[in-house]
Amino acid sequence: MKFREVFALAAFATLAISLGQAGNVLVCKDIQDCKTCAESYIHILGFKEDCRWCLETNTCGGPISCPIGKPVIQKDAFKCPTPYKPTAGKRYTDALGRSLFAVATAVRDSNVTECLRNVRPDISFSRSYEVECDGSGNLCKGIIAKSEEAKALYVAYKGSTAGKQVFAEMLHGLTAQLGAWEKFESQDAGVINYFHTAFYRLFIDSGMEDDLVDLMKKHRNYRVWLTGHSLGGSLASMTALHLVKKKSVDKNRIRLITFGEPRTGNIAYAKEIEENIPFRYRVIKRGDPVPNMPAPLNPAVLTAAQYNRQAMHYRYLVHYDNNMGKGDGFNVCSVADDLGCRNTAMSNLADHTSYFQVDQDDFVRNHCPRGQLI
Ligand SMILES: *[C@@H]1O[C@H](CO)[C@@H](O)[C@H](O)[C@H]1NC(C)=O
């Protein structure tokens, strides 16, 4: 055997040993990395116990190895931290968030064109779509808009017209029916069925998709921005995945930024979003309770099948742990779900309706004053 081959074999053997550590191990605490830890388990008195990666201490251990209440990662390496390393031009900035929130808010105006003329004068065209999106007569609305100056197409959604409180209560109710996912764009990915119905009625059946596809063909060098607040954020992330899976658009043209998006789908959905949408941010204000819903259950008490039905977020969470005033900072979180980066117990519904210190209804009533947001 030549030296080079021996070397390659030795390297391969080393790799095999280091990868071979996952699965049934004797002790969790010797494992040095989150991924192996999350895929390992021990037997205690004949019971299978997951190893858990403690985010606080960056160590692997058994059931009681992490300070109480601190987030642990178990069962699935997907939840392990993925460092945020955006390439040039792919970074989230506060100015970017504000200019997208302007579009997401303009959707609420009965005259979108007039609102956009004030807050985003570079946007030269917009068209609105509105449908009844559930069985209770609630309306859902979306727009398509275009800025030649920014070389950009926009798809933005408004949430349901149900009152804010009602919407929050509805999401609470959904927590109880976890597992009632509606299949979406892949074998395993599922979304909350309310969102599924709203998406098909609004984006597909109203002609919005056809119009967008036409525009994307006419403007092949334009980026396609998808945005929305609350339920609108869920519809935006579903639209992004739908377009990429259908090959209607190259995934590198897609820009997804949502505000206060609930957990739209299950774990497979979160994984699909991460695989298919390179540019994706979920912006969340401090104590906004909507992104905490539907709430996942404690993974320690779940079987593998139940685990796969859990609600889960995708990266990257942009967390403003403040009032989102001008000049306020934010953190970008390296774990998929919010539990490792936000104090989700600090819940305040007012934070859901005051992103960037703007009350969307007042903003629209005041004809979308640009200076208040941008
Ligand atoms: C919306 O506002 C613009 C500008 O003020 C106006 O020209 C247009 O007619 C309005 N559209 C509707 C449907 O009211």
The ligand as an ORCA input file, in Angstrom:
! r2SCAN-3c Opt
* xyz 0 1
  C     -55.954     55.355     -3.869
  O     -55.270     56.577     -3.724
  C     -54.792     57.121     -4.933
  C     -53.931     58.326     -4.615
  O     -54.526     59.154     -3.665
  C     -55.980     57.440     -5.824
  O     -55.512     57.972     -7.072
  C     -56.777     56.176     -6.079
  O     -57.935     56.453     -6.817
  C     -57.161     55.518     -4.765
  N     -57.754     54.211     -5.033
  C     -58.880     53.831     -4.496
  C     -59.355     52.485     -4.870
  O     -59.541     54.545     -3.748
*
